[in-house]
Amino acid sequence: MSFEPAWIFWDLILGGAGFVLFTYGRKQQRVPHLVAGLLYMVFPLFVSSAAGLIVGTGMIGAALWLAVRLGW
């Protein structure tokens, strides 16, 4: 696991956003938000670089946008 400052910064920001999405999805019973929030919180544990973290979470965000756009 890498402890470069950019990775730690993005991990904290995206983990906080994931917690907010997870809480929102749980309270509003919105499955896409719940799953995306959970992925935002867990994904940084499996990525070792800041670039991979940004790209991966961008893909999760795009999948959430698409799911909401399709009416989930």
Beta strands, then each sheet from edge to edge (+ up, - down):
end
